[in-house]
Each structure stands twice: as structure tokens, then as C-alpha cells.
């Protein structure tokens, strides 16, 4: 990968409170946020896993999408007040 000055590279934006906290934990003296993110992405690429793979649940989730049958029956309203 060709190294380009940081100011010449396109910026990325992450809107995630969790990511901010993790970056604060991982960024230390002499380490930038960009280095931390690049290292994490390189590790993901080395494992051959995509973001979709990481977000897919490990256990198959089985949902019953059929709504429950209604048990309501017709009741005449008493409006004789």
C-alpha cells in the first residue's frame, strides 16, 4: 500500500459512542486513531472475514413470524347512557 500524507487522504466519519470509547482506550502515546483503525482493518482482512461475517450471529436465530391468532370476538357496545 502506498503511503500518502494524512492530510491528502480522504477522511472517514464514524458515528458511534462505542467506537469513541474503544478508540480512547486503544489510542496511547505515539498512536493515532487512524493507526488503530488501520491495524484493526488489516487484522480483519488477514483473517479473510468481512464486516458482514462479523455481524452475522453465531447462533441461528429462529423467529416465528406468524402473528398470533386473534382471540377477540364481536361484542355489542352498550351505549345506553
C-alpha positions as CSV (number, residue, x, y, z in Angstrom):
1,X,0.0,0.0,0.0
2,X,1.3,3.4,-0.9
3,X,1.8,5.8,2.0
4,X,0.2,9.2,1.4
5,X,0.4,12.1,3.8
6,X,-2.6,12.1,6.2
7,X,-3.8,15.5,5.1
8,X,-4.1,14.2,1.5
9,X,-6.1,11.1,2.3
10,X,-9.9,11.2,2.3
11,X,-11.4,11.5,5.8
12,X,-13.8,8.9,7.3
13,X,-16.5,9.5,9.8
14,X,-17.7,7.0,12.4
15,X,-20.8,8.0,14.5
16,X,-20.6,5.5,17.3
17,X,-20.3,6.2,21.0
18,X,-18.9,2.7,21.5
19,X,-16.2,3.3,18.8
20,X,-15.2,6.5,20.5
21,X,-14.8,4.8,23.9
22,X,-12.8,1.9,22.3
23,X,-10.6,4.4,20.4
24,X,-9.9,6.3,23.6
25,X,-8.9,3.0,25.3
26,X,-6.7,1.9,22.4
27,X,-5.0,5.2,21.4
28,X,-1.9,5.7,23.5
29,X,1.2,7.9,23.4
30,X,2.6,7.8,19.8
31,X,-0.5,6.1,18.3
32,X,-3.2,7.9,16.3
33,X,-6.8,6.9,15.9
34,X,-6.1,6.3,12.2
35,X,-3.3,3.8,13.1
36,X,-5.6,1.9,15.5
37,X,-8.4,1.7,12.8
38,X,-6.0,0.7,10.1
39,X,-4.5,-2.1,12.2
40,X,-7.9,-3.4,13.1
41,X,-8.9,-3.4,9.4
42,X,-5.7,-5.2,8.4
43,X,-6.3,-7.9,11.0
44,X,-9.9,-8.4,9.7
45,X,-8.5,-8.6,6.1
46,X,-5.8,-11.1,7.2
47,X,-8.4,-13.4,8.7
48,X,-10.4,-13.2,5.5
49,X,-13.5,-12.1,7.3
50,X,-15.8,-9.4,6.1
51,X,-17.8,-7.0,8.2
52,X,-20.9,-8.9,7.2
53,X,-19.3,-12.1,8.6
54,X,-18.5,-10.4,11.8
55,X,-22.1,-9.0,12.2
56,X,-23.8,-12.4,11.4
57,X,-25.0,-14.1,14.6
58,X,-23.0,-17.2,15.5
59,X,-26.2,-19.0,16.5
60,X,-29.0,-19.2,14.0
61,X,-32.0,-17.2,15.3
62,X,-35.3,-18.8,14.6
63,X,-38.3,-16.4,14.8
64,X,-41.9,-17.3,14.4
65,X,-43.0,-14.5,12.1
66,X,-46.6,-15.7,12.0
67,X,-48.7,-13.3,14.2
68,X,-50.8,-14.9,17.0
69,X,-54.4,-15.6,16.1
70,X,-56.8,-13.1,17.4
71,X,-59.0,-14.3,20.3
72,X,-61.3,-11.3,20.1
73,X,-64.9,-11.8,19.3
74,X,-67.7,-9.5,18.4
75,X,-69.2,-7.7,21.4
76,X,-72.1,-5.2,21.1
77,X,-71.2,-2.0,22.8
78,X,-73.6,-0.8,25.5
79,X,-74.1,2.9,24.7
80,X,-77.3,3.4,26.6
81,X,-76.1,6.1,29.0
